[in-house]
Amino acid sequence: MESYAESTGFRLHHGILAHAILLACVLTLSGIAVAVADDASTAKRDSAPGEDRTFTPDPFAPTEEGGKGAAPPVDPFTKEPRTPKDTEEPTDAAPTAPGLPGPAGEPEQPTEEPAEAPGVEPVKPPVEPVVEPEQGVFAGGPPIREIAFEGLEHVDQATALEKLGMKVGDAYDPARAEAALGKLLDLGYFRRARADSYVHVEQADDGVRLIFHLTENPPVQAIAFQGNTVLSPEQLTAALSSVISVGDPYNEQLSDPIGEAIAGAYWDAGFLAIVLPHTLSADGTLTVPVIEQYIEEVRVEGLRKTKRGLVMDEIHTAPGHLYDVGQIRQDLDRLTDLGVFETVALADPVPGSQAGALIITYEVNEAKTGVFDVGAGYGPKDGFTGYAAIAERNLGGRGRRIGVRAEFGGTYDYAFEYADPFLDSHHTSVELCLYARRTRTDLAGLAGLVTANQAFANETHAGGVISLVRPLDTDRKRSLSLTYLNEYVSNMDPRLLNLLEPSALRGRVGKVSVGLVNDSRDDVLIPARGGRESIGVEQSAGLLGSDFTFTKLSLDLRRYYPLGERGTIALRGAYGHGRGDIPVFEAFTMGGHDTIRGYREDRFAGTNMLLLNAEYRYRLFGREPSRSLQAIAFADYGDAFGGRWAGQGGATFYPEHQAFAGALGVGVGLRWYTKYGPFGVDYGVGREGGRGYVTFRQTF
C-alpha cells in the first residue's frame, strides 16, 4: 500500500502536468482564434466595394535563401521563423506601369500583439545594420543587365541614357525606374499617357532587362493663330521659324519659346500682345491664341494751367485703340511741340479691367510760359545789337502765343506777334506779325559793281504778314500754307541811288505765297535722320496792293543720315527762279553763313539761284545732342545769277553773272548746344580768301 505522501505526490505531479497541457491547448486555440479573426477582418476590409485590393508579391523581392535585407521575424511561442504568409500584410503600393513587377495592395495594417505566456519572454527579431549603398547602386534588387529603348526617333539613345540617371550594373529599383521614365518624358518629345510611354521589366539571366517604351508626339502639320489682326499668319509663322516649323516634332517644352517669339514679333512691330497657352490637335495643327493689348483708358497727369482739352486734342491714342508704340511716340512729339511743357513722358502702362486691356498715363511737367528776355547779339550784317522781348506762350491755357520784341543797335526790329495753333478741329494755325525793321544789305553786285571790301547799306521794311497753315496729316509732318504780305520797302544804297531808277529801289510789295512742306526730321533743331522738302510760289500784282508784278519759285531739299553713334551727314539743295518786274530787294542773294561760307554776305545776287551744301557733324562731348559740342566740316557751292534792272537815262544794268558760275567754299566749325540754344563759330575759305562767322543757329 502506497504511503500517503507518495500517493499525494503522484497525484500532484499528474495534476500539474494535466493543467499545463490544458493551459497550452487553451493558449493555442486562442492564438488560432485571433488569427482567424484578423484574417476575417482583413478579408472584410479588402472586399470593400470600389477598391482593388489584389496582392501581387514582387517576384524580385529578397528571400530567405540568400536574399538581402533583415532576417525574417521569429514566432515568440514556437521560436520558429514565420513564413511571409504569417508575417506579411497586403500593402497598397503605387500602381506600376504595364509589365513592371512589384508589390501592390493596401498599406501595412497594424496587428494585435500575441498574448504573452506567463513566465515566457517574447523573442525580438534581430536587427541587421543598415549599410548605405554606393552612389548609383541600390541595395535590395537584382542587377540591371540591359537598358533598351523603343520608339526613339528624334532623340538619340546616348542622350536618353544620359538623361536616365541610371546605368547597367545598378541594382533594380521600381521607384528609380519610374523616376527615370519621368526624366525622359520631361524632354518634351513623348506622350505622357501611361498607355503610350512606360517602362517594362523582363528577367535576364541573373538580373533584369529594362525596356523604356516611348511614343513620340506627332509632327506639326500646320500652324494656326487666333486673335491676330496686326501681324499676318505668315509674319507670325516666320517669327516662329527659329523655334518650330511645319514638319518638326512637337515638343511640349516649347511653350515659353513660342510665347517669347510671338510677343517679340509684336514688340518689333510696335505693339504689345499676350500669348496664351498653345494646343496641338490630333491632326497635328499647332494653334497659338493671341490677345492684342489695347487701350482701356487714357489719363493725363501734371496739368496746372493748360486745358485738358488742348492736351487731349494732341493725343490721338484713344480707348479701344491697340497699344501702338509709334502712335504714342507721335502723341509725345505733338505734346512737346506745343511748347508749354518742360518734360513729356509716358508712365508704365497698368493692366485694365479685362485681359489685354491697358491704362496709359501721359505725364507732363508744365514750363514757365511767361517770358521776359533781354540780351545782346552780333551778326556780320547788323554788327552788335541788343534786344528785349516779353511774351506769353500759353495764353488762356490754350497754347496761344502773344508777344512784343525789340532789337536795336546798328539796325532795329520792332514787332508784335500773335499765333493760335488751334484755329479749328483740323489744327489749322494762324499767325499775325506787324513789324518795322531796318536791315543792312550789299546789293551793289546787282548793278555789276564788284568791290573788294564789304560795304553795307540800310534797307527798311514796314508792314505786316498773316499766314494760315493747314496740316495734311495727323502728325503734322506735311502741311499747306497760305501767306499774305504787304510792306513798304526802301533800299538806300548810295552806290545804286545814282544808277538805278528809284522804282527799282523802293515801293510797296503786296504778294501771296503758297507753300507745301514735308518734314520727316527726327529733331527740328538737331536732326540726325529724315529730311525736309519744301516748295513755294510767290505772286505779286497790283490787285494785291503791290507796285510790282513778278513771280518767284523756290525749292529746298534737305536730307540727314546718321553715321555711327555720334556722326551725321547733312545735305541740302536749293533752287530759285524769278520772272517779271523784280525789285532789287526781292532778288536772290548768295554768300555768307547761311549760303556759301568763305564769301562775304550777299556776295552774289540775281533773279535765279542754285545752292548745294554738305556737312559732316560729329558730336565731341555730351550724351544728349541738345547738350553737346559738335565739330563740323563743310563744303558749300552755289551762285545767284541772271536778271536786269532799268537805270537812269535809259541804261540797263546786269548782275555780275548772267549764267551760273559756281563759287566753292570749304571750312570747319564748332557748335555748342545749350539749354539757351546753339552757339557756333565757322571759318570758311573761298577763292576770294577766308572769312569767320559767329552764329546762334544751325546753317540748315
C-alpha positions as CSV (number, residue, x, y, z in Angstrom):
1,M,0.0,0.0,0.0
2,E,1.4,3.3,-1.0
3,S,2.2,5.8,1.6
4,Y,0.1,8.9,1.8
5,A,3.0,11.1,0.7
6,E,3.8,9.0,-2.3
7,S,0.1,8.9,-3.3
8,T,-0.2,12.6,-2.8
9,G,2.9,13.4,-4.8
10,F,1.9,11.2,-7.7
11,R,-1.5,12.9,-7.8
12,L,0.1,16.3,-7.6
13,H,2.6,15.5,-10.4
14,H,-0.1,14.3,-12.7
15,G,-2.4,17.1,-11.8
16,I,0.2,19.7,-12.6
17,L,1.0,18.1,-15.9
18,A,-2.6,17.9,-16.8
19,H,-3.1,21.6,-16.0
20,A,-0.1,22.5,-18.1
21,I,-1.3,20.6,-21.0
22,L,-4.7,22.1,-20.7
23,L,-3.2,25.6,-20.5
24,A,-1.2,25.1,-23.6
25,C,-4.2,23.9,-25.5
26,V,-6.2,27.0,-24.4
27,L,-3.4,29.3,-25.5
28,T,-3.0,27.6,-28.8
29,L,-6.8,27.8,-29.5
30,S,-6.7,31.5,-28.5
31,G,-3.9,32.2,-31.0
32,I,-5.8,30.4,-33.8
33,A,-9.0,32.4,-32.9
34,V,-7.1,35.7,-33.0
35,A,-5.5,34.8,-36.4
36,V,-8.8,33.8,-37.8
37,A,-10.4,37.0,-36.6
38,D,-7.6,39.0,-38.1
39,D,-7.9,37.2,-41.4
40,A,-11.7,37.8,-41.4
41,S,-11.3,41.5,-40.6
42,T,-8.7,41.9,-43.4
43,A,-10.9,40.0,-45.9
44,K,-13.8,42.2,-45.0
45,R,-11.8,45.3,-45.4
46,D,-10.2,44.1,-48.7
47,S,-13.6,43.4,-50.1
48,A,-14.9,46.9,-49.7
49,P,-16.8,48.0,-52.8
50,G,-14.9,50.1,-55.4
51,E,-11.4,49.1,-54.3
52,D,-8.9,46.7,-55.9
53,R,-7.0,45.0,-53.0
54,T,-5.4,42.3,-55.0
55,F,-2.0,41.4,-53.6
56,T,0.8,40.6,-56.1
57,P,4.1,39.7,-54.5
58,D,7.2,41.1,-56.1
59,P,9.0,38.2,-57.8
60,F,12.3,40.0,-57.3
61,A,11.9,40.6,-53.6
62,P,14.6,39.2,-51.3
63,T,14.0,35.6,-50.0
64,E,15.3,33.6,-47.0
65,E,17.7,31.7,-49.2
66,G,20.4,34.3,-49.7
67,G,18.1,37.3,-50.2
68,K,19.4,40.6,-48.8
69,G,17.6,42.6,-46.1
70,A,16.6,42.0,-42.4
71,A,16.2,38.4,-41.0
72,P,12.6,37.0,-41.0
73,P,10.7,37.5,-37.7
74,V,10.5,34.6,-35.2
75,D,7.4,33.3,-33.6
76,P,7.6,34.0,-29.9
77,F,5.9,30.7,-28.9
78,T,7.4,28.2,-31.3
79,K,10.7,30.0,-31.8
80,E,10.5,29.1,-35.4
81,P,10.8,31.6,-38.3
82,R,7.4,32.8,-39.5
83,T,6.7,32.5,-43.2
84,P,5.7,35.5,-45.4
85,K,2.2,34.2,-45.2
86,D,2.2,34.6,-41.4
87,T,4.0,38.0,-41.3
88,E,3.2,39.9,-44.5
89,E,0.1,42.1,-44.8
90,P,-1.1,43.4,-48.1
91,T,0.3,46.8,-49.0
92,D,-1.2,49.5,-51.2
93,A,1.8,50.4,-53.3
94,A,1.6,52.9,-56.1
95,P,0.5,51.4,-59.4
96,T,3.3,50.5,-61.7
97,A,3.5,50.7,-65.5
98,P,2.4,47.8,-67.6
99,G,5.0,45.0,-67.3
100,L,6.6,46.4,-64.1
101,P,6.5,43.8,-61.3
102,G,6.4,45.0,-57.7
103,P,4.2,44.9,-54.5
104,A,0.7,46.1,-54.8
105,G,-2.2,46.4,-52.4
106,E,-3.0,48.2,-49.2
107,P,-0.5,49.8,-46.8
108,E,0.5,47.5,-43.9
109,Q,-2.2,47.4,-41.2
110,P,-1.3,47.3,-37.5
111,T,-1.8,43.8,-36.0
112,E,-2.5,42.8,-32.4
113,E,0.5,41.6,-30.5
114,P,0.2,37.9,-29.4
115,A,-0.6,37.3,-25.8
116,E,2.5,36.5,-23.8
117,A,2.6,33.2,-22.0
118,P,3.1,33.6,-18.2
119,G,6.8,33.5,-17.3
120,V,7.9,33.4,-21.0
121,E,9.8,36.4,-22.6
122,P,9.0,37.2,-26.2
123,V,11.9,36.8,-28.6
124,K,12.7,40.1,-30.5
125,P,13.8,39.7,-34.1
126,P,17.4,40.6,-34.7
127,V,18.0,43.9,-36.5
128,E,20.5,43.9,-39.4
129,P,22.7,47.0,-39.5
130,V,21.8,49.4,-42.5
131,V,24.6,49.9,-44.9
132,E,24.4,53.0,-47.2
133,P,24.8,51.9,-50.8
134,E,27.4,53.4,-53.1
135,Q,26.3,56.2,-55.4
136,G,24.3,54.8,-58.3
137,V,23.8,51.4,-56.6
138,F,20.6,50.5,-54.9
139,A,20.6,47.6,-52.4
140,G,17.8,45.1,-52.3
141,G,17.1,44.4,-56.0
142,P,18.6,42.3,-58.8
143,P,21.2,43.9,-61.1
144,I,20.2,45.7,-64.3
145,R,21.8,43.7,-67.2
146,E,20.4,45.7,-70.1
147,I,18.6,49.0,-70.8
148,A,16.7,49.2,-74.1
149,F,14.5,51.9,-75.8
150,E,11.6,51.5,-78.1
151,G,10.2,54.5,-80.2
152,L,13.2,56.8,-80.3
153,E,13.3,58.8,-83.5
154,H,14.3,62.4,-82.8
155,V,16.2,61.7,-79.5
156,D,19.4,59.6,-79.9
157,Q,20.0,56.7,-77.5
158,A,23.1,58.3,-75.9
159,T,21.1,61.4,-74.9
160,A,18.3,59.1,-73.5
161,L,20.8,57.1,-71.5
162,E,22.4,60.2,-70.0
163,K,19.0,61.6,-69.1
164,L,18.0,58.4,-67.2
165,G,20.5,58.8,-64.3
166,M,20.9,55.0,-64.1
167,K,23.1,52.5,-65.8
168,V,23.7,48.8,-66.4
169,G,25.0,47.2,-63.2
170,D,22.9,49.3,-60.9
171,A,20.5,47.4,-58.6
172,Y,17.0,47.4,-59.9
173,D,14.5,49.6,-58.0
174,P,10.9,50.2,-59.2
175,A,10.8,53.8,-57.9
176,R,14.1,54.6,-59.6
177,A,12.8,53.2,-62.9
178,E,9.7,55.3,-62.7
179,A,11.8,58.4,-61.9
180,A,13.9,57.6,-65.0
181,L,10.8,57.4,-67.2
182,G,9.7,60.8,-65.9
183,K,13.1,62.3,-66.8
184,L,12.6,61.0,-70.4
185,L,9.1,62.5,-70.6
186,D,10.5,65.8,-69.4
187,L,12.4,66.0,-72.7
188,G,9.1,67.0,-74.1
189,Y,9.1,64.8,-77.2
190,F,7.0,61.9,-75.8
191,R,3.3,61.4,-74.9
192,R,2.7,61.2,-71.2
193,A,-0.3,58.8,-71.3
194,R,0.6,55.6,-69.4
195,A,-0.6,53.5,-72.4
196,D,1.8,55.4,-74.7
197,S,5.0,55.7,-72.6
198,Y,6.0,53.3,-69.9
199,V,8.9,51.1,-68.6
200,H,8.7,47.3,-69.0
201,V,10.9,44.8,-67.0
202,E,12.0,41.4,-68.1
203,Q,14.1,38.7,-66.4
204,A,17.5,38.4,-68.0
205,D,19.9,35.7,-66.6
206,D,20.5,36.6,-63.0
207,G,19.2,40.1,-63.4
208,V,16.6,42.2,-65.2
209,R,16.3,43.9,-68.6
210,L,14.6,47.4,-68.6
211,I,12.7,48.4,-71.7
212,F,11.5,52.0,-72.0
213,H,8.7,52.1,-74.4
214,L,8.2,55.6,-75.7
215,T,5.7,57.2,-78.1
216,E,6.8,60.5,-79.7
217,N,4.4,63.4,-80.1
218,P,3.2,63.8,-83.7
219,P,5.0,66.2,-86.0
220,V,3.5,69.6,-86.5
221,Q,1.4,69.5,-89.7
222,A,0.2,73.1,-89.7
223,I,0.5,76.3,-87.5
224,A,-2.6,78.5,-86.9
225,F,-3.1,81.7,-84.9
226,Q,-6.2,83.1,-83.2
227,G,-6.8,86.8,-82.3
228,N,-4.1,88.3,-84.6
229,T,-5.1,91.4,-86.6
230,V,-1.8,93.5,-86.7
231,L,0.5,90.7,-87.9
232,S,-0.5,88.2,-90.6
233,P,-0.2,84.5,-90.1
234,E,2.8,84.5,-92.5
235,Q,4.6,87.1,-90.4
236,L,3.9,85.1,-87.1
237,T,4.9,81.8,-88.7
238,A,8.2,83.5,-89.8
239,A,8.7,84.7,-86.3
240,L,8.3,81.1,-85.0
241,S,10.7,79.6,-87.6
242,S,13.6,79.7,-85.1
243,V,11.6,77.8,-82.6
244,I,9.4,75.3,-84.5
245,S,8.3,74.8,-88.1
246,V,5.9,72.6,-90.0
247,G,7.3,69.1,-90.1
248,D,9.2,69.4,-86.8
249,P,8.3,67.0,-84.0
250,Y,6.2,68.7,-81.3
251,N,7.9,69.4,-78.0
252,E,5.8,70.4,-75.0
253,Q,8.8,72.3,-73.6
254,L,8.4,74.9,-76.3
255,S,5.6,76.8,-74.6
256,D,7.9,79.6,-73.3
257,P,10.0,80.0,-76.5
258,I,6.8,80.1,-78.6
259,G,5.3,82.8,-76.4
260,E,8.5,84.8,-76.4
261,A,8.9,84.6,-80.2
262,I,5.3,85.8,-80.8
263,A,5.5,88.6,-78.2
264,G,8.8,89.7,-79.6
265,A,7.4,89.9,-83.2
266,Y,4.6,92.2,-81.9
267,W,7.1,94.3,-80.0
268,D,9.3,94.7,-83.0
269,A,6.2,95.9,-84.9
270,G,5.5,98.4,-82.2
271,F,2.6,96.6,-80.4
272,L,2.1,94.5,-77.3
273,A,0.5,91.1,-77.1
274,I,-0.3,88.4,-74.6
275,V,0.3,84.8,-75.9
276,L,-2.0,82.2,-74.4
277,P,-1.0,78.5,-74.0
278,H,-1.0,76.8,-77.3
279,T,-2.7,73.5,-78.3
280,L,-1.8,70.6,-80.6
281,S,-4.8,68.9,-82.2
282,A,-5.0,65.2,-83.2
283,D,-4.3,66.1,-86.8
284,G,-1.0,67.9,-85.8
285,T,-2.3,71.5,-86.0
286,L,-0.5,73.8,-83.6
287,T,-2.8,76.6,-82.6
288,V,-1.4,79.7,-80.8
289,P,-4.0,82.1,-79.3
290,V,-3.0,85.8,-79.1
291,I,-4.6,88.7,-77.2
292,E,-3.5,92.0,-78.8
293,Q,-3.3,94.5,-76.0
294,Y,-5.5,97.6,-76.3
295,I,-6.2,100.9,-74.6
296,E,-8.9,100.9,-72.0
297,E,-8.3,104.4,-70.6
298,V,-6.1,107.4,-71.3
299,R,-5.0,109.6,-68.4
300,V,-3.0,112.9,-68.2
301,E,-1.2,114.0,-65.0
302,G,0.7,117.2,-64.2
303,L,-1.7,119.8,-65.7
304,R,-2.0,123.1,-63.9
305,K,-2.6,125.9,-66.3
306,T,-3.0,124.1,-69.6
307,K,-6.5,123.0,-70.5
308,R,-7.1,119.3,-70.6
309,G,-9.0,119.6,-73.9
310,L,-5.9,121.1,-75.6
311,V,-3.8,118.1,-74.5
312,M,-6.4,115.5,-75.5
313,D,-6.6,117.1,-78.9
314,E,-2.9,116.3,-79.3
315,I,-3.2,112.7,-78.1
316,H,-4.6,110.6,-80.9
317,T,-4.4,107.4,-78.9
318,A,-7.9,106.7,-77.7
319,P,-9.7,103.9,-75.7
320,G,-10.3,100.9,-78.0
321,H,-7.2,101.5,-80.0
322,L,-4.4,99.0,-79.9
323,Y,-1.3,99.8,-77.9
324,D,0.7,101.3,-80.7
325,V,4.2,102.4,-79.8
326,G,4.6,104.5,-83.0
327,Q,1.3,106.3,-82.4
328,I,2.2,107.0,-78.7
329,R,5.6,108.5,-79.8
330,Q,3.8,110.8,-82.2
331,D,1.5,111.9,-79.3
332,L,4.6,112.7,-77.2
333,D,6.1,114.7,-80.1
334,R,2.9,116.7,-80.5
335,L,2.7,117.5,-76.8
336,T,6.4,118.6,-76.9
337,D,5.7,120.8,-80.0
338,L,3.1,122.7,-78.0
339,G,6.0,124.5,-76.3
340,V,4.2,124.7,-73.0
341,F,5.7,121.6,-71.3
342,E,9.2,121.2,-69.9
343,T,9.1,117.4,-70.0
344,V,6.7,114.9,-71.5
345,A,6.7,111.2,-70.8
346,L,4.6,108.1,-70.7
347,A,4.3,106.2,-67.5
348,D,4.4,102.4,-67.5
349,P,1.0,101.0,-68.6
350,V,-1.0,99.2,-65.9
351,P,-3.5,96.4,-66.5
352,G,-7.1,97.3,-67.1
353,S,-10.3,95.5,-66.0
354,Q,-10.0,92.8,-68.7
355,A,-7.4,90.6,-70.1
356,G,-5.3,92.6,-72.6
357,A,-6.7,96.0,-71.5
358,L,-4.2,98.7,-70.5
359,I,-4.5,102.1,-68.8
360,I,-1.9,104.5,-70.0
361,T,-0.9,107.8,-68.4
362,Y,0.9,110.8,-70.1
363,E,2.9,112.6,-67.5
364,V,3.7,116.3,-68.2
365,N,5.6,119.0,-66.4
366,E,4.4,122.5,-67.3
367,A,7.1,125.0,-68.1
368,K,7.1,128.7,-67.3
369,T,5.3,130.1,-70.3
370,G,5.6,133.8,-69.4
371,V,8.9,135.1,-71.0
372,F,10.8,138.3,-70.4
373,D,14.1,138.2,-72.1
374,V,16.9,140.7,-72.7
375,G,20.3,140.2,-74.3
376,A,22.8,141.1,-77.0
377,G,23.9,139.6,-80.2
378,Y,26.3,140.1,-83.1
379,G,26.0,139.5,-86.8
380,P,28.1,140.2,-89.8
381,K,25.4,142.4,-91.3
382,D,24.0,144.1,-88.3
383,G,27.0,144.2,-86.0
384,F,26.3,144.4,-82.3
385,T,22.6,144.6,-81.3
386,G,20.6,144.5,-78.1
387,Y,17.2,143.0,-77.7
388,A,14.3,142.8,-75.3
389,A,11.2,140.6,-75.5
390,I,8.1,139.9,-73.5
391,A,5.7,137.1,-74.4
392,E,3.2,134.5,-73.2
393,R,3.3,131.1,-74.9
394,N,0.2,129.6,-73.3
395,L,-2.4,132.3,-73.3
396,G,-5.6,131.1,-71.6
397,G,-4.1,127.7,-71.3
398,R,-4.9,127.0,-74.9
399,G,-1.4,127.2,-76.4
400,R,-1.9,130.6,-78.0
401,R,1.2,132.9,-78.2
402,I,1.3,136.7,-77.9
403,G,4.3,138.9,-77.5
404,V,6.3,142.0,-78.5
405,R,10.0,142.3,-79.1
406,A,12.5,145.0,-79.9
407,E,16.0,144.8,-81.3
408,F,18.2,147.9,-81.5
409,G,21.7,148.9,-82.4
410,G,23.2,149.2,-85.8
411,T,19.8,148.1,-87.0
412,Y,16.4,147.8,-85.4
413,D,13.4,145.4,-85.4
414,Y,10.2,146.1,-83.6
415,A,7.4,143.5,-83.9
416,F,4.1,142.4,-82.4
417,E,3.2,138.7,-82.8
418,Y,0.2,136.6,-82.2
419,A,-0.4,132.9,-83.0
420,D,-3.2,130.5,-82.4
421,P,-2.1,127.0,-83.4
422,F,-5.6,125.5,-83.0
423,L,-7.9,127.6,-85.1
424,D,-10.2,124.7,-85.8
425,S,-10.6,120.9,-85.2
426,H,-8.1,120.2,-88.1
427,H,-5.4,122.1,-86.2
428,T,-5.2,124.9,-88.7
429,S,-3.0,127.6,-87.3
430,V,-3.0,131.4,-87.8
431,E,0.0,133.7,-87.3
432,L,0.0,137.5,-87.4
433,C,3.0,139.8,-87.3
434,L,3.2,143.6,-87.5
435,Y,6.7,144.9,-87.8
436,A,9.1,147.8,-88.6
437,R,12.7,146.9,-89.2
438,R,15.9,148.1,-90.7
439,T,18.4,145.7,-92.1
440,R,21.7,146.0,-93.9
441,T,22.4,144.7,-97.4
442,D,25.1,144.8,-100.0
443,L,23.4,144.6,-103.4
444,A,25.9,146.5,-105.5
445,G,26.6,143.3,-107.4
446,L,23.1,143.6,-109.0
447,A,24.4,146.6,-111.0
448,G,27.6,144.8,-111.9
449,L,29.6,146.7,-109.2
450,V,32.1,144.4,-107.6
451,T,34.2,145.8,-104.7
452,A,37.0,144.1,-102.8
453,N,35.6,145.1,-99.4
454,Q,32.1,144.6,-97.9
455,A,30.0,147.7,-98.0
456,F,26.6,147.5,-96.4
457,A,23.7,149.9,-96.9
458,N,20.5,150.3,-95.0
459,E,17.2,148.9,-96.1
460,T,13.9,149.5,-94.3
461,H,10.7,147.3,-94.2
462,A,7.4,148.3,-92.6
463,G,4.2,146.3,-92.8
464,G,2.6,143.1,-91.8
465,V,2.1,139.4,-92.7
466,I,-0.6,136.9,-91.9
467,S,-0.3,133.1,-92.5
468,L,-2.6,130.1,-92.4
469,V,-1.1,126.7,-92.1
470,R,-3.2,123.6,-92.6
471,P,-1.8,120.1,-91.6
472,L,-2.3,117.4,-94.2
473,D,-1.9,114.5,-91.8
474,T,-2.4,113.7,-88.2
475,D,1.2,114.0,-87.2
476,R,1.5,117.4,-89.0
477,K,4.6,116.4,-90.9
478,R,3.1,117.6,-94.1
479,S,1.4,121.0,-94.4
480,L,0.0,123.5,-96.8
481,S,0.4,127.2,-96.1
482,L,-1.1,130.4,-97.5
483,T,0.5,133.7,-96.7
484,Y,-0.3,137.3,-97.5
485,L,2.4,140.0,-97.0
486,N,2.1,143.7,-97.5
487,E,5.1,146.0,-96.8
488,Y,6.8,149.2,-97.9
489,V,10.5,148.7,-98.7
490,S,13.2,151.3,-99.3
491,N,16.8,150.5,-100.2
492,M,19.2,153.4,-99.6
493,D,22.5,152.1,-101.0
494,P,24.3,155.2,-102.2
495,R,26.1,153.2,-104.9
496,L,22.8,152.3,-106.5
497,L,20.8,155.5,-106.0
498,N,22.6,157.3,-108.8
499,L,22.5,154.3,-111.2
500,L,19.1,152.6,-111.0
501,E,15.6,154.0,-111.4
502,P,14.0,154.9,-108.0
503,S,11.2,152.4,-108.7
504,A,13.8,149.5,-108.6
505,L,14.9,150.6,-105.1
506,R,11.7,151.4,-103.2
507,G,8.0,150.8,-103.3
508,R,5.1,148.7,-101.8
509,V,5.1,145.0,-102.2
510,G,1.9,143.0,-101.9
511,K,2.1,139.3,-102.5
512,V,0.5,135.9,-101.9
513,S,2.6,132.9,-101.2
514,V,1.6,129.2,-101.3
515,G,3.9,126.6,-99.8
516,L,3.9,122.9,-99.4
517,V,6.2,121.3,-96.7
518,N,7.0,117.7,-95.9
519,D,9.1,117.4,-92.8
520,S,10.3,114.0,-91.7
521,R,13.2,115.1,-89.5
522,D,13.6,113.3,-86.2
523,D,14.5,116.6,-84.5
524,V,13.8,120.1,-85.8
525,L,16.8,121.7,-84.2
526,I,19.4,119.0,-84.3
527,P,18.3,116.5,-86.9
528,A,20.2,113.2,-87.3
529,R,17.9,111.4,-89.8
530,G,15.0,112.1,-92.1
531,G,14.6,115.1,-94.2
532,R,12.6,118.3,-95.1
533,E,11.3,119.2,-98.6
534,S,9.5,122.4,-99.4
535,I,8.3,124.2,-102.5
536,G,6.8,127.7,-102.7
537,V,5.4,130.0,-105.2
538,E,5.0,133.8,-104.7
539,Q,2.9,136.1,-106.8
540,S,2.9,139.9,-106.6
541,A,0.4,142.0,-108.5
542,G,-1.4,145.3,-108.4
543,L,-4.6,143.6,-107.2
544,L,-2.7,142.5,-104.1
545,G,-1.7,146.1,-103.3
546,S,1.7,145.9,-104.9
547,D,3.7,148.4,-107.0
548,F,5.4,145.4,-108.7
549,T,4.3,142.4,-110.7
550,F,6.5,139.3,-110.5
551,T,6.5,135.6,-109.8
552,K,9.1,133.7,-107.8
553,L,9.5,129.9,-107.4
554,S,11.7,128.4,-104.7
555,L,12.6,124.8,-103.9
556,D,14.5,123.5,-100.8
557,L,15.5,119.8,-100.2
558,R,17.3,118.6,-97.1
559,R,18.4,115.1,-96.0
560,Y,20.1,113.8,-92.9
561,Y,21.9,110.4,-92.5
562,P,23.4,109.1,-89.2
563,L,27.0,107.9,-89.4
564,G,27.8,105.8,-86.4
565,E,26.6,106.8,-82.9
566,R,28.0,110.3,-83.0
567,G,28.2,111.4,-86.6
568,T,25.7,112.9,-89.1
569,I,25.9,113.6,-92.8
570,A,23.7,116.7,-93.7
571,L,22.9,117.6,-97.3
572,R,20.9,120.5,-98.8
573,G,20.0,121.5,-102.3
574,A,18.1,124.8,-103.1
575,Y,16.9,126.4,-106.3
576,G,15.2,129.7,-107.1
577,H,13.8,131.4,-110.2
578,G,12.1,134.7,-110.7
579,R,10.3,136.4,-113.6
580,G,8.8,139.8,-114.1
581,D,9.4,143.2,-112.6
582,I,11.5,142.1,-109.6
583,P,12.9,145.0,-107.4
584,V,16.4,144.7,-106.1
585,F,15.2,143.9,-102.6
586,E,13.3,140.8,-103.9
587,A,16.4,139.4,-105.7
588,F,18.1,136.1,-104.6
589,T,21.4,136.6,-102.8
590,M,24.3,134.1,-102.2
591,G,27.3,134.4,-99.8
592,G,27.7,134.3,-96.1
593,H,27.0,131.9,-93.2
594,D,23.5,130.7,-94.4
595,T,24.6,130.0,-98.0
596,I,28.2,129.9,-99.2
597,R,30.8,130.3,-96.4
598,G,34.1,131.8,-97.3
599,Y,32.4,134.7,-99.0
600,R,31.0,138.0,-97.7
601,E,27.3,138.4,-97.1
602,D,25.2,138.9,-100.3
603,R,28.3,138.5,-102.5
604,F,26.3,137.2,-105.4
605,A,22.8,138.4,-106.5
606,G,20.3,137.8,-109.3
607,T,16.9,136.6,-110.2
608,N,18.0,132.9,-110.1
609,M,20.0,130.9,-107.7
610,L,21.4,127.4,-107.2
611,L,22.9,126.1,-104.0
612,L,24.5,122.9,-102.7
613,N,25.6,122.3,-99.1
614,A,27.2,119.3,-97.4
615,E,28.2,119.0,-93.8
616,Y,29.7,116.3,-91.6
617,R,28.7,116.8,-88.0
618,Y,30.4,114.9,-85.2
619,R,29.5,115.1,-81.5
620,L,32.6,115.5,-79.5
621,F,31.2,115.7,-76.0
622,G,27.8,115.2,-74.4
623,R,25.5,112.2,-74.3
624,E,22.5,114.2,-75.4
625,P,22.7,116.1,-78.7
626,S,20.8,119.1,-77.1
627,R,23.6,119.4,-74.5
628,S,26.7,118.7,-76.6
629,L,29.7,120.1,-78.5
630,Q,29.8,119.4,-82.3
631,A,32.6,119.6,-84.7
632,I,31.7,120.4,-88.3
633,A,33.4,120.1,-91.7
634,F,31.6,121.7,-94.6
635,A,31.6,122.4,-98.3
636,D,29.3,124.9,-100.0
637,Y,28.8,125.5,-103.7
638,G,26.4,127.9,-105.5
639,D,25.7,131.2,-107.2
640,A,23.0,133.8,-107.8
641,F,22.8,135.0,-111.4
642,G,20.6,136.5,-114.1
643,G,18.2,139.4,-114.3
644,R,18.4,143.1,-115.4
645,W,17.3,146.5,-113.9
646,A,16.4,149.8,-115.6
647,G,18.9,152.5,-114.9
648,Q,18.7,156.2,-115.1
649,G,18.8,157.8,-118.6
650,G,17.5,154.6,-120.2
651,A,20.5,152.5,-119.2
652,T,20.2,148.8,-118.3
653,F,22.3,147.2,-115.6
654,Y,23.1,143.5,-115.3
655,P,24.4,141.5,-112.3
656,E,27.9,140.1,-112.2
657,H,26.9,136.7,-113.5
658,Q,24.3,136.3,-116.2
659,A,24.7,132.5,-116.1
660,F,25.6,130.1,-113.3
661,A,29.2,130.4,-112.2
662,G,29.6,128.3,-109.1
663,A,31.6,129.5,-106.1
664,L,33.1,126.9,-103.7
665,G,33.7,127.4,-100.1
666,V,35.1,124.9,-97.6
667,G,35.9,125.0,-93.9
668,V,35.3,123.8,-90.4
669,G,33.3,124.9,-87.4
670,L,32.0,124.2,-83.9
671,R,28.5,124.1,-82.4
672,W,27.8,124.3,-78.7
673,Y,24.3,123.3,-77.8
674,T,22.9,124.6,-74.5
675,K,19.5,125.0,-72.9
676,Y,19.5,128.6,-74.2
677,G,20.1,127.5,-77.8
678,P,23.1,126.8,-80.1
679,F,26.2,129.0,-80.3
680,G,28.7,128.4,-83.1
681,V,31.7,129.6,-85.0
682,D,32.7,128.8,-88.6
683,Y,35.6,129.6,-90.7
684,G,35.4,129.2,-94.5
685,V,37.8,129.6,-97.3
686,G,36.8,130.5,-100.9
687,R,38.5,131.8,-104.0
688,E,38.5,135.4,-102.5
689,G,40.1,134.4,-99.3
690,G,38.9,133.2,-95.9
691,R,36.2,134.5,-93.5
692,G,35.0,133.7,-90.0
693,Y,31.4,133.7,-88.7
694,V,29.7,133.8,-85.4
695,T,26.2,132.3,-85.3
696,F,23.4,131.4,-83.0
697,R,21.7,128.8,-85.2
698,Q,22.4,125.8,-87.3
699,T,23.1,126.6,-91.0
700,F,20.4,124.1,-92.1
